[in-house]
Amino acid sequence: KVKVYNREKNTVDVIKKGDILKEFDTGTVLGEIKDVEVKPATTEVITTEGEIKIAEIPDRYDLIITINGEAMVNENSIVCGNSELRIGNNLSLRTKTYALNSTILEMNIKE
């Protein structure tokens, strides 16, 4: 699963299950989108009382995208294309029609 932060509605509308995501720089296929969760984007704001609150950003969205792909798994790393995949790493993705900057949230290895 990867998270894409603070995107506009027109980007959210074009991301679909079944899209094939590629590594941005090399074009290596990383996998197919299996699910897309869309939530309002949020940010921390300081109130007039000095408290920090979470507020929604109008017309912006965060996405959690589940990708099903193949990778080489060894004792030191998980590699897909030219990218070593690790939770917390940033990952630049693209399709024919859009590009995304994402952060890896979760990885599940299936035999």
N, C-alpha and C positions, 0 to 999 in steps of 0.2 A: 504494500500500500504506500502511496505517495500522497503528500499534501501540497496543494497549489494554493498560494495565498493571494487574497486581495485582487481578484480579477473582475473585469467588467462583464455585464450581462451578455454582450455579443460573443465573447469567448466561451462563456458557459454554455450558450445555446448550440455551439457547433461540436462540442465534445460528446461523443456517443459510444455506447457499448459496441464492441466489435472493431473500433478503430485500432490500427496497428501503430504502436509508438516506436519511434526510432531514437537512437542516441543523436543528439543535435549535431555534433561535430562530424561524426563518421558515417551516419546513416545506418548504422548497425541496428537491426531489429531487436528491441528489448522485450516486446510482448504485445498481447492484445488486451484492450480494456474490457474487464469483466463487469465492473460496476462503477458508477459515479454518484457520490453523495455531494449535494450542494447545500451549503449553510451560509447564512449571512456573515460577512467578514466583520471582525471586531478589532478594537484597539483599546489601549489603556488611556484614560483621560483623568486629569486631576480636577476635582470639583472645587468650587469656591471655598469649601471648608477644608481643602487640602487632602481629601481622601482620593485614593486611586480607585476608579470604577472601570468596568468593561462596558464599552458602548459599541453599538453596531455602526458600521460605516455605510452610509446610504449608497445604494446602487452598486455595491461591491460584494463579492462572494468568495468564500473559501471552498475548495473542492478536495474531497478525499477520493482518490482514484485507485481502484484495485486492478492490478495488472497480472495477467497470467503469462509467464515467459519461461524460457529455459536459460540456465546458467551453468557454468563450470564451478563445481564445489570441491574445495580441497581443505586441508587442515588449517590453512592460513587465510583463505579468502573465498569470497563468492564473486565470480567475474562473469559479466554479460557484455559481449562485445569487447570494447576496450576499457570498460568501466568496472572498477572494484565497487561492489555494492555493500554499503554498511548503513545501518540505521543512523540517522542524523546527517548523512551526506546529502549534498545538493546534487540534483540530477537534471540536466537540460534535455528536454524531449521535444520531438517534432513529429508532425504528420505532413502530408502534402499541403494541408491548408492552415495549420496553426502550430504555434510553438509554445512551450510551457517551461517555466522554471519550477522545480519541485524539490521537496525534501522527503527522503525516505523515512517512513514511519514504522514499518513493520515488514518482516520477511518470514515466510514460512517455507521450509524446504520439504518437498514431497519426493519420495523415492520413485 
